[in-house]
Amino acid sequence: MGKIENITPIFYVRGYNPPYNEGHIVIVRNLVKALLLQNIRSVVFNYKYDIRFQNEENNIKNCEDTDKVEFEQYIPLIDRESVFHQGIRSKIVYASLMETLGIPRFLSIEKCMRRSRRCIVNVINCFRYPRIFAKKFSTSPIILHFYTRKTIMKNTIKMLLNRVDLVITSSKSLACHLEKKYEMGKPKIRTIYPPIDTEFYKPLDKIQSRWRLGLKRSAKLLLYLGNLRKPRFPEDIILRLMKKLVKKEPEIELLIFSPENNENLKRRMEILSKASALNLRQNVKINVKNLSEVEKRLVYSASDIFFFPSLKSREAVEPPIAVLEAMSCCLPVVSSAVTSISEVITDEVDGLITPFKAENVSYLRKQISSLLLDEKFSTVLSERARQVIIQKMSFENSCKKLLKIYETL
């Protein structure tokens, strides 16, 4: 352990995010917490895009009770949603320019830290291009973290991959994707699954959780937590499924929590309009709000089944953070077969994997009904699911893997 006693991990991240909006922010926060198990305190360089915070003074957060030191660089006049969700080219160019202009400041801070400690730079989700291009101005090794397949500018990404010292992926299938698409060699890639705080995300009493959230005690609750973009939430299929489920069990409800942004507010109205047309308005509840970590844990504990109906792998962190947190809270998961799900869930052993397609609605209905009616089967799946998360993704496990990687650099 001597080689890593005097290191400082530096994480470059982008944007202000609610806890369950962008998975890579959650992963970084949990990596920082995991490293504290070995008394290693991290530094975070954060580019903030949320316009609600532009009038706040740029500051350095270094509180005694925090797990990191955070340096913030605000991107003026830019709404993060318009850059990364709507893809407005002019704003993307402007945002990239502002990020580049912020690099000298961060490099100077790095230089000061290197006088007394060994720094290891972690560039998150291939977004900190300027920092990688500035590698020659620093002796610190650079690790590039990949958490999704959604990338742009293939040639640029390939050049960046050649410049970094190591690449960390959040799943084995994502590692294989990089090997094939960018012709990377296996020795340069490591895999660390997204770390989950299993001591925090654990099951609470269901009745008490429902009472605290104001939910019906007798309802059968199906939970979806995440963005409402069509590839993530195919409402036509889900509402057809709900129609069949309600015929068998009128008390069933679909409970949806989605981060607060304009796109999700618009989609909420579209989905509720379709639900009303199918006489499902009382059975579909959509909340567009930013849940705290405590609220998320309550929501998981209050529900009966967690849905992950995503249709495209590239639309989410692999494997999805919400799925992992739900499993850690002993909530049985019914998921589509995308985003490295099969590396975490073994079908009918610790969860159910089902294609969310129109022709499979009847089969989906049978699977969900089996979970709702067979309490023993549901309990076995949920208990096994939590054990999988503890064994593969606990803070202790993630910390050991990350420190082994740091030792090699």
CORNOR-V218353 format. One record per helix or strand. SS is the DSSP state (helix for helix, strand for strand). FROM is the first residue (numbers start at 0). TO is the last residue. Records with the same first field share a line. If there is no record, write none. Layout:
BEGIN
SS->FROM-TO + FROM-TO
END
This chain:
BEGIN
helix->1-3 + 22-37 + 50-52 + 79-83 + 88-113 + 128-136 + 153-162 + 171-181 + 185-187 + 205-212 + 234-247 + 261-276 + 292-301 + 312-314 + 320-327 + 340-342 + 357-372 + 374-392 + 394-407
strand->6-13 + 41-47 + 59-60 + 67-73 + 117-123 + 140-145 + 165-168 + 188-190 + 219-224 + 251-257 + 283-287 + 304-307 + 332-334 + 346-346 + 350-352
END
